Structures are given as structure tokens and as C-alpha cells.
Amino acid sequence: MERSKTRWGSIATITVALQLMLAATALAHHPSITASSVCRDGAAVVNYTSAAWVTEPWGENPRVDILFNNVVVGSGAYVLPTNSFSGSAPAPAGTQVVVTALVVGTWGDGAPGGQSESITIDIATDCPTAAFGRFTGGGSQIRVGGIRVTRGLTIHCDLLLSNNLEINWQGNQFHMTEHMTTVACTDDPSIVQAPPVAPLDTLVGVGTGRYNGTDGYTVRFTLVDYGEPGSDDRMAIEIFETANPANVILSVPLQVLTGGNLQAHYDQPHK
């Protein structure tokens, strides 16, 4: 009888151990997300942190996207020892935002991604008003893999209607619709932007638009004005399918323009 109890006790111990191991494995395949909104440079931004539940090799993942209201605004990787990353992005219009961590890459143990976690937070309001400005620009962007990319733009530091961004490369065209999703303008004291004097030297924006006449695409871009004659101005461009962010149509890292100019200005009345 005692031997029977011992046998069943051993089986129970093994069962509990298996359950704990399976639970740990499940946790390793799940992201967490925390976020808060603060005012920065006169505008609301959202700070976020995402992590894998388990900080072990099988909890590593090379790509985790961060979405605001189902729009990708950033990405990171779960890497030992913390298996976490943090970042920030301009807050979208409205009083609340749904912040999501979406696992895109394959987990460290070979398990496929696809898991997600979301939270809803309030967006900071009554931020001190910053001096609004705008960017204009045109001409060549850069050669990427031998491909010449050109762009023309007028982008304001707000979400009103009169924003325009057109990008052309190798027979392809992207045209941003007038409503941007997010925009943030900043003034870096280390950058000599003038002339002319403007309240900003850097603009980061996210918008949606049409790729070769077809809706359903998103653009993320950064504009930096390093002053005249524009030979040090910089721009980054990423265009991807909104419903499938892994389908990147064009990717230009932040780098010096090979032609044309980016110019920051004080704003003017617009519709």
C-alpha cells in the first residue's frame, strides 16, 4: 500500500512539473505591453514598454510591432537578458489610444508569432502650445540599391487637411492622403536649421495613402532640416501595406539627401 502511494505521488509530481513547464512555454509565447501619455515639445506622445513573459532563450523574438489604433508606429526585439524594449511615438488624434504589441517574428524555440496584447490609455491633453511650423521640399531623395527615389511635400505640424507627400521610384508612386495619423515636430538645439528661422528642425509623421493608385498603405517618414544649402538635410521613408506591415514596399533609412532640399518654416494659414 505504501509503495502504491509512492507511485501515485511520483505520477502526481511529474504531472505538476509538466503543467508548470507547459505554462512557462505558453507564457514565453506571449507579449506584455504598458504605456502612458505625456506632453513633449507642446504635443502629446505615448511612451511604451513591451516584454516577453519569460526571460529565457525561448522568450526571445527578433520583431515585435507596436501599433496605435491598429497603425504600426514602431517595432523592437525581445533579446536576453531582459527580453523587452521601450520607445515612444506621437499620440494620434483623440482622447484615448489602443496600444498593441504584436509578435511578428519567430520565437527562440521556433514557435511562430502572431500573438498580441493591447491596452487602452488616455492621451495627455492641455499640452503647452508649441509654435507650429511646416516643412516643404522636393527633388531627389537618395539612391537605394541603384534606385533613384524622388519626393515632393508640404507637411504641417498638425493633423489638418492641407498636408501632401508624394514619393516616386522606378515607375512606382505613393501619394499620401491629406489626413495624417500622427505628427510630431521638434527643435534640436544642436542643429543649425536657419535660414530662414523656424520653430522646428525635425518632423516625424505617419500617414496612409495610395500605392500605384491602390488604397491600404501606410508611410512613416522623418524630415530633418540642417540649414542651407540643404546638402546635409536628411529624410527617412518607409512604406508598407497597412494590413500586413511585414510587406514593406519601400525602405529608406534616415540619411543625407543626394539632391533637392528640405526646408522648415513658420506655419501659414491653411485649410
C-alpha positions in Angstrom: 0.0 0.0 0.0 2.8 2.4 0.8 4.5 1.5 -2.5 1.3 2.4 -4.3 1.0 5.7 -2.6 4.6 6.4 -3.6 3.9 5.5 -7.2 0.9 7.7 -7.4 2.7 10.5 -5.6 5.5 10.3 -8.2 3.0 10.5 -11.0 1.3 13.5 -9.5 4.7 15.2 -9.1 5.5 14.5 -12.7 2.1 15.8 -13.8 2.5 19.1 -11.9 6.0 19.5 -13.3 4.7 19.0 -16.8 1.9 21.5 -16.2 4.4 24.1 -14.9 6.6 23.5 -17.9 3.7 23.9 -20.4 2.6 27.0 -18.6 6.1 28.5 -18.8 6.2 27.7 -22.5 2.8 29.4 -23.1 3.9 32.5 -21.2 7.1 32.6 -23.3 4.9 32.9 -26.4 3.0 36.0 -25.2 3.9 39.7 -25.1 3.1 42.2 -22.5 2.5 46.0 -23.0 2.5 49.0 -20.8 2.1 52.6 -21.9 1.4 56.1 -20.8 1.0 59.5 -22.5 2.9 62.7 -21.6 3.4 66.1 -23.1 6.6 66.7 -25.0 7.5 69.8 -27.0 3.9 71.0 -26.9 2.4 67.8 -28.2 1.2 64.5 -26.7 3.4 61.4 -27.1 2.9 57.9 -25.9 5.7 56.0 -24.1 5.5 52.3 -24.2 7.3 49.2 -23.0 6.8 45.6 -24.2 8.3 42.4 -22.9 8.0 38.6 -23.2 6.5 36.9 -20.2 9.6 34.7 -19.8 13.2 36.0 -19.9 14.7 32.8 -21.2 16.2 32.0 -24.7 12.8 30.7 -25.9 11.3 34.0 -25.0 13.5 35.9 -27.5 11.9 37.3 -30.7 13.5 39.4 -33.4 10.5 41.5 -34.3 7.6 42.8 -32.2 5.5 45.7 -33.7 3.9 48.4 -31.7 0.5 49.7 -33.0 -1.6 52.8 -32.1 -5.2 52.2 -33.0 -4.1 49.4 -35.4 -1.4 51.5 -37.1 2.2 50.4 -36.8 4.3 53.2 -35.2 7.4 51.3 -34.1 9.0 47.9 -33.5 11.6 46.2 -31.4 13.0 42.8 -30.4 13.0 40.7 -27.3 16.6 39.9 -26.6 18.3 38.5 -23.5 18.8 39.3 -20.7 15.6 41.4 -20.3 13.6 40.3 -23.4 12.0 43.8 -23.5 12.2 47.1 -25.2 10.8 50.6 -24.8 10.1 53.5 -27.2 7.8 56.4 -27.8 5.7 57.8 -30.7 3.4 60.8 -31.3 -0.1 60.3 -30.0 -2.9 60.0 -32.5 -5.8 62.4 -32.6 -8.5 61.8 -29.9 -8.6 61.4 -26.2 -7.7 57.6 -26.0 -5.5 55.2 -27.9 -5.3 51.5 -28.1 -1.7 50.4 -27.8 -0.9 46.9 -29.1 2.2 44.7 -29.0 2.0 42.3 -32.0 4.6 39.5 -32.3 5.7 39.2 -35.9 8.9 37.2 -35.7 9.5 33.5 -34.8 10.2 32.8 -31.1 13.5 31.5 -29.8 12.3 27.9 -29.6 10.9 28.0 -33.2 7.3 28.7 -32.3 5.5 31.0 -34.8 4.5 34.5 -33.9 1.0 36.1 -34.2 0.3 36.7 -30.5 -0.7 40.2 -29.3 -1.7 42.2 -26.2 -3.5 45.5 -26.1 -4.3 48.2 -23.6 -6.3 51.4 -23.8 -4.9 54.6 -22.3 -5.9 58.2 -22.1 -4.0 60.7 -24.2 -2.4 63.7 -22.5 -4.4 66.8 -23.0 -3.8 70.6 -22.5 -0.2 70.3 -23.5 1.5 73.7 -23.7 1.1 75.1 -27.2 4.2 74.8 -29.3 4.9 77.2 -32.2 3.5 75.5 -35.2 5.6 75.1 -38.3 5.8 73.2 -41.6 8.2 71.5 -44.0 8.4 71.9 -47.7 10.7 70.0 -50.1 11.3 68.4 -53.4 13.8 66.8 -55.7 15.9 63.6 -55.3 15.8 61.7 -52.0 18.7 59.2 -52.4 19.7 56.2 -54.5 18.8 52.9 -52.7 20.3 49.9 -54.3 20.7 51.9 -57.5 17.1 53.1 -57.5 16.5 56.8 -57.6 13.8 58.0 -55.2 12.2 61.4 -55.5 9.7 63.2 -53.3 7.7 66.4 -53.0 6.0 67.5 -49.8 4.3 70.1 -47.8 3.7 68.9 -44.2 2.3 70.9 -41.3 2.8 70.2 -37.6 -0.8 69.4 -37.1 -3.4 66.9 -38.4 -5.4 69.4 -40.6 -6.2 68.7 -44.2 -3.5 70.5 -46.2 -0.7 68.0 -45.9 0.8 66.5 -49.0 3.5 63.9 -49.6 4.3 62.2 -53.0 7.1 59.7 -53.5 8.2 58.2 -56.8 10.7 55.5 -57.6 11.3 53.1 -60.6 7.9 53.6 -62.1 6.1 53.4 -58.7 4.2 56.1 -56.9 2.9 56.7 -53.4 0.6 59.6 -52.6 -0.4 60.3 -49.0 -3.9 61.2 -48.3 -4.4 64.6 -46.6 -5.3 63.3 -43.1 -2.1 62.2 -41.3 -2.4 59.7 -38.4 0.3 61.2 -36.2 2.8 64.1 -36.5 5.4 65.5 -34.1 7.7 68.5 -34.6 10.8 69.2 -32.5 13.7 71.7 -32.4 17.1 70.2 -31.7 19.5 72.9 -30.3 22.5 71.1 -31.8 21.0 71.5 -35.4 21.5 74.9 -37.1 18.4 75.0 -39.2 18.3 78.7 -40.3 17.9 80.4 -42.7 15.0 81.0 -42.6 14.3 80.9 -38.9 11.7 78.3 -38.0 10.3 76.8 -34.8 11.4 73.3 -35.8 14.1 71.4 -37.5 12.7 67.8 -37.3 9.3 66.4 -38.2 8.2 62.8 -37.7 4.9 61.7 -39.3 2.7 58.7 -40.1 0.0 58.7 -42.7 -1.9 56.5 -45.1 -2.3 56.7 -48.8 -2.3 55.0 -52.2 0.4 52.9 -53.7 0.2 52.9 -57.5 -3.4 54.0 -57.2 -4.4 51.4 -54.6 -5.5 52.3 -51.1 -4.4 50.4 -48.0 -0.8 51.6 -47.5 1.0 53.4 -44.7 4.0 55.7 -44.8 6.4 56.6 -41.9 8.8 59.4 -42.5 11.3 61.7 -40.8 12.4 65.1 -42.1 15.4 67.0 -40.8 16.5 70.5 -42.0 20.2 71.1 -41.4 20.1 74.6 -42.9 21.2 75.9 -46.3 22.1 75.0 -49.0 20.5 71.7 -48.0 23.4 69.4 -48.6 23.1 68.0 -45.1 19.3 67.7 -45.0 18.1 64.2 -44.2 15.0 62.1 -44.7 13.8 58.6 -43.9 10.9 56.8 -45.6 9.1 53.5 -45.0 6.0 52.5 -47.0 4.2 49.2 -46.1 0.9 47.5 -46.5 -1.3 48.7 -43.6 -2.9 45.3 -43.1 0.4 43.4 -43.4 3.3 45.6 -42.1 5.8 42.9 -43.0 5.1 43.7 -46.7 7.4 46.7 -47.0 7.2 48.4 -50.3 10.0 51.0 -49.9 12.5 51.4 -47.1 15.0 54.4 -47.0 16.9 54.7 -43.7 17.5 58.2 -42.3 20.3 59.6 -44.4 21.6 62.7 -46.2 19.8 63.6 -49.4 21.6 63.3 -52.7 19.7 66.2 -54.2 16.9 68.7 -53.6 16.2 70.4 -50.3 14.1 70.2 -47.2 13.0 73.5 -45.7 11.4 74.2 -42.3 9.2 77.3 -41.9 7.0 79.1 -39.6 3.4 78.0 -40.5 1.0 79.9 -42.5 -2.8 79.8 -42.7 -4.2 76.7 -44.3 -7.5 75.0 -44.6 
